[in-house]
């Protein structure tokens, strides 16, 4: 494992890990507005047809795919320029000495000396993009309640005057993370479009581009530059984090949440993903609670899950730590493949973690098959300190798959 969750053959790989982060929901915004943002300005993406010309869902999906491919190509162009600078200005002799292939070839890793060479780029906002595609299909092309140009105008106004529609979109349709095969399939579609676009490119060292899905904390910054979305997300709100669902969408319990993620085909995600499961301490107290959590995690990986990280925290403690950081100097939380001191996080990220740690019992109902667990017993397993678990499974991912300082992607 490299860094947070990235996979690599140790001592043999130059992964160029986390080379860039790519804004997937923005590609949908561009697809709905001829390659421009809702706020106007110059064309940022491909010159796709106007909304009125997208007469079927397939037309819309093709426009979205065109925007993803155009954005990925631009990202690769900029990374190529950066790589050409790095090999002269930032060679890594120590890393090269320790990486197989470099001494034999007489080349630094930045010149392609490593036995395995990749450039790894992460997709951000996967759940938001997928849910929005699903909502568009249902609302516009199946139910025909709105024309596509009419809905685009509502999105451009950030649902002003259409607050009831915004609330409906957040609650009426099934959400990713509730074990709904229908909406989960759109997560797969969005992931496949991105992984295919990334996998078409070679880096400047002759290696392959590979994709993953995690965002560090950039889902806040990229969200600030993204307009309202058809799944009810408001403009400038943070995007979904890694492989996790949209905040608050996992209402059917952890079994359903894990089923949604485990059923995805992750074999093309050669740079892995970050999938957060957040639980209250009270949900896993005692020996029985520990056994229940262990069974839940085992079931997830047995179904094909790729990666999982568990935060077991106390919401009241988090609120107290935000109000008085000096009283909790050692409070650690899992963010996006890495641990951080809670006091060092920005207020926006702190608030995201607090909001995510409402009561999350282990006995949530699931509409799908899988493990349904009884509530944990009172006991000593959940103490006053947070319990942090990182569990990573490395699915065999084919490595043949796969900056602009802008809202589209970020170095």
N, C-alpha and C positions, 0 to 999 in steps of 0.2 A: 504494500500500500504506500502511496506517495502522498504526503501532505494530509489532506482531509479524508477523502474517500477514493481517490484515484488509484486505479489498478496498474501495475507494471511488473515486469520481470526484474527483480532487484539486481542491481549491478550490471545490467545489460541494456537498460532502456533510457533514452532521453525523451521524456514525455512532453516537454514544453507544457507542463500542466497548467491549466487555468489560463491559457493564452488570451482568452477573451470570453465575455459573457454576452449572450445574444437575446434580444427582447422579442419573444414570440408574439405576444398580444399586439405589439405595435405593427407587426406584419399584417394582422387582420384589419387594424385601423387603416393602414395604407391600401389594403385590398378593397375596402369599402369607399375609398375616396381618391381613386385614380393615382395612387402613389404618393398622396400628400397627407399630412396630418390634419386632423379635424380643426385645429386652430389656424390652418392656412399656411401660407409661405410657399417656398419653392418645392418642387417635387423631390422627395427623398428616396422613393423606391421606384419600382418598375412602372411603366405607363400602362397599367391595367385598365380595362373598360370602366366606364361610369356605372354607378349602382343600378341605374335603370336598364342597362344592357345585360346585367347578370340575371337572366330569366329563370335559372334553375339553380338548385344547390350545387350541382356539379360545376356550373359556371363559377359560382362563388368559391368553391374549393380550389378550382384551377387558378383563380386570381390570387388566393391566399398562398398557394404553392409557388406561384411566380414571384410573389413578394419575398417569401422565405429564400428562394434560390438567388434572387437578386441581392438580398441583404447579405447572405453568406458569401457570395462572390465578392462583394465590396469588402467584407470583413477579411477575407483571404488576401485581397489586394493590399490592404493596409498592413496586415501581419507580415506579408512578404517583405514589405519595405522595412519594417522593424527588424525582421530577422537578418536582413542584409546589413543593418547597422550593428546589431548585437555581435556578429561574428568578428567585427573589427574592434568595437568599443567595449564589449563585455564578454570576452572569451572566459571560459571556466576551466583552467588547467587542472585544478585539484579534482573536480568532478570528472574530468576526462581521464585522468590517470586511473580513477577507480571504476570507470565504466568500460565493460568489455567491448572490444572492437576499435577503440580509439588508438591504442598503442600500435596495434597491428596495421592500422590504416594510416597512422601518422597524422591524425586529424582530430581537432577538438570536437566536442559534442555539437557545438554551434556550427560546425562545418560538415556535419553528417557522419561523424566518426563512430557513433554508437551502433551496436549490433541491431537494436530496434529503435526506430526513430518515428516520433509522432508529434503532431501539434493538436492539442486538446482544447476544444471550445464547448462551453456549457450553454444550454438553453435555459432561459428564465421565464417563468410565468406559464408553464405548461398547462396546469389545470385551468387557469383563466382562459387561455386560448381555446382549449378543448370544449369547455362548457359554453363558451360564446358561439362556437361553431354549431354546437348542438341546439342552443337556443334559437339561432337564426333558422336552422332547418325547421324546427317546430313552429315558431311564431310566424315566419314569413312564407315558407314554401309548403308547409302542410296545413296549418290552421288558416293561413292567409288573412290573419287579423291586421297585418300591416304590409304595405309595400316596402321593398327594400330601401328605396330613396326616402320614404317617409320615416322609417326607423333610423336611418342614418342621420336625418335632421334632428331627431330626438337625442341621439347620442352626441351630436355636436353641441347641443344645448345642455349636456350633462344631466339629462332627465328633468330639467327645470319645467315645471308645469305637468310633468308626467311621473310624479313621485310614486303614485300607486302602481304604475307599470314597473318601476324600478324595484319596488318591494316584491311584486309578483315574480319577477325574474329571479329574485334571490331565494324564493321559497316554494314556488309552484313546481318547477321542473326538478327531476332527480339530479343529484349532484355527485361529482366524483368523490369517492370516499364513503359512499353509502352502499356499496356492493350492488350497483346498478349496471348490469352488463351493457345496456344501451348507451349510457353516457360514458362508461369506461372505454367503450370502443372508440370514442372520439379522442380520448387521451392517446390511445394507440395510434390513431390516424395522425394527430398532430406531431407525436414523437417520430413516427416513421417519415413524415415529410421532412422534418429537420435532419434526422440522421442520414437520409438519402442525399439531401443537399450537401451536407458536410462531407460525406464519404466520396463525393465525386472529385475532390480536390487533393492535390499533392502539395506538400510544403516546399520551401526553397532548398531544403536539404535532400530532397528526393523521398522523404518519408510521407506517411499518410496522415490525413486529418481524421480525427475521431471525436465523437461527441459524448457528452454526459449531461446530467440535469441536476445542477445545484447552483445556488446563487450567492453564497456567502451572505452579505447583507445588501447586495446590489438590487434586490427586488424592491427595496424602498426607493433608491435613486432612479431606477428605470421606470418604476411606477409613476414617479413624479412627472415624467415626460410622456406618459401615455394617457390618451383620452378615455372617455367612458366606454365600457364594453357591454356587449349584448347579454352577458350573464348578470347584469345589474351592478357591476363594479363601477364606482364613480371615478371621474377623472382625477388623476394625481394620487389615488390611493395605492398603497403598496400592492405588488403582484404576489401571486402564490409562490411559495418557497420550495425550490427543488422539485421532488416528486410528491410533495405533500399536497393535500387538498387546499382549496381556498379557505381562509380562516373562517371557522364556524360552520363549514359545510359538512363536516363529518358528524352528523347528528344521529347516526344509527349504531354508534358504539365502536369499540376498537376492532372487534371481529370483522365487521363490515369494512372498516377502513383498511385493514390489512388484506382482506380479500381483494379489494379493488386494486391495490398495488401489486399483489402477488400474481394476479391474472394477466398482467401486462407482459408482453414479450420484450425483454430487455437485452436480447443477444447482440444488438447493434450498438449498445451503449458502452463502448469499450472504455470510456473514462468514468463509468459508474454513475451513481446518483446519490443524493442525500434525501432520506425519507425519515421524517420526524414523527415519533409517537410520543405524545405528551400526556402524562398522567398525574393526578393528585397523589400525594403521599398516602392519604387515607384509603386510596383504592387498592394499595398493595401491602398494607400492613400485615404483619404476622407471617407465620410459616405458610399458612394456606394461601395468603396473598402472593408470596414469593413463588409458590408452586404454580399458581394460576398464571402469573406473568410468564414464567418459564414455558408453560404449555402453549401460551398464546404465541410466543416468539418462535418456538419450534414448529408450530403449525404453519406459521407464515413462511418459513424457509422451506418446509417440506412441500409447500404449494408452488415453489419457484421464486420466492422473493429474492431480490438482489442484494439489498442493503437495508439496514434498519438502525436507527439510533433512538434511544429512549431517554427522555427527561422525566424524572420523578421529582416533582417540586411541590412546594406549598405556596399557593397564591397569596395568602396573607403575609408570608415571609417575604415574598418578592415585592409586595407593595411597601412593606416596611423598609426593605433594602433600598428601594427607589427613593423613599422619603429621607432616609438617613444612611447614606452609603458607608459612613465611617463605622457603623455598628455591625456591618456584615462584610468585612474586608476579604474574606475567603470564600464567598458564595460563588460557586462555579455553575455555569449553565452550558448546555450544548447548543450551538447556534446553527451552523450549517456545515457539519463535518469537522468542526473544531470546538474546543472548549474555550470559554472566555470568562473572565471575572465580570460578574453582573454589573459592578460599579463602573467598569470601563466602557460599557456599551452606550450608544447614543440613546437619548430619551425615547426616540421612536422605536428602536429595537427593543428596549426594555418594555415598553408598553405592549408591543406585539407578543412578547413572551408571557407577560402577565395575563393578557386577554386569552391566550391559548390555554392557560392553566386554570380554567374553571373546573367545576366538578366533572371528572371523567371516570366514572366507575367502570369496572371490568365486566359488568353484566349488561352492557348495551345490547339492544336487539339487532339482529341481522336478518335481512331478507334472503340471504344466500346460505349455502351450506358452509360448514366450518365449525370451529370450536366456540361454543357458548359457555362462558365461565360464570360461576357464582361469585357474589361479591366477596372481597377479601375480608379476613378476620382481623379483629383488633390485635395488636401485638407489637413487637419491638422491631420489625424489619424496617419500617419507615421511621427514622429518627428525626431529630430536629435539623439535621444536615441533609442536603439534597443527595439523592442516590442517582448517579449518572452511569448509564450503560451505553456502550457503543458496540453494536454487533454488525459484522460485515461478512457477507458471503460473496464470493467471486464467481458469478455465473461465467461459464466459458463464452466469451464474447468474440466473434470473429473480428480480427483486427484489420480486416480488409474493407471496412465500411467506406468514417473519417478518422490602426484602429481609429476605426473612426471614433474620435472623441465626441460622441453624440448620444442621443437617446436610443439609437438602434442597437448598439453594442458597446461594450466598455472593456478596456484593458485593465 
